[in-house]
Amino acid sequence: MASDAHLKTVVVDLGCMAISDSAGEMLVAHSLGSCLGVAFYDPVLRIGGMAHCMLPLSQIDSDKARYKPALFVDVGIPMLLDEMFRRGCRKKDLIAHAAGAARVMDGANVFRIGERNHAVFRKIMWKNGMFIRAEEIGGDQTRTLRLEIATGRVIVQSHGRDREL
């Protein structure tokens, strides 16, 4: 997007998370296939956080979950929220968006990784009494998720087009 040209891009790689309070930054998670990209934004403090989770449950590899927790939705999302709370964010102020959870390499929908990633995320949100403002989930296309820290705008790129959530 042309308006993003002046922003420093902070790439949130697979299994990673990032938090920013810099108005000149934009958090970006690329290639969200079955992975789930989640963006939280606090409009009061202007702090944004993003996670790029690959798998729903950490119990399949507890060693990996210890050194790379954001790889898993069940430990990565709570960890991101906890870190945002440590920075002063309040649950009632956070705005949540999600993208991904597609069926890109599982045409027969056998493993349902994307669907399971999304289900675990929704359960975490429900348990925390939080709502998801908007999401672009499922289908068979990869997506890119962007969060502009200055404005809180969330943009999803899919099918070669950008759409604000």
C-alpha positions, 0 to 999 in steps of 0.5 A, a space after each residue: 500500500 502506498 500509504 505504508 511506504 513511510 512506516 518501518 516494517 517489523 516482520 513477525 516471522 513464523 512462531 514469533 510475536 512482536 509488540 510495538 509502541 512506535 508510531 512509525 512502525 507496522 507489524 506484518 505477518 506474511 504467508 499466513 496459510 494454515 497459520 493464524 495471525 493475531 493482532 491486538 491493539 490498544 487505542 488508549 496507549 497506542 500499543 500493538 502486538 502480533 503473533 504468527 502461530 503455526 499449530 494449535 496445541 503445544 502438547 505435541 512438542 513441549 520442548 519446542 513450546 518452551 523455546 518458541 512458544 508463539 509457534 503454538 496458539 494455546 501458549 503464544 496468544 496468552 504470552 502475547 496478551 500477558 506481555 501487553 498487560 505488563 506494558 500497561 494495556 488493559 483487557 477492556 481496551 484491546 481490539 483483536 483481529 485475526 487472519 489465516 487459518 486457511 486450508 492451503 496444503 490440506 485440500 482434503 481437509 484431513 488435518 484441519 490445522 487452520 480450523 483447529 488454530 482458529 478454534 483454540 484462539 476463539 476459546 482463549 478469547 472466550 475464556 478471557 471475556 474478549 471479543 474479536 472485532 474482525 477476522 478473515 479466516 479459512 478458505 484456501 488462500 494465503 494472507 498477509 496481516 498488517 497492523 499500523 501502530 499509529 492508527 491501529 489500522 489492520 489490513 489483510 492482503 489476500 488474492 492480491 488485494 488489500 482490505 481493511 478489517 
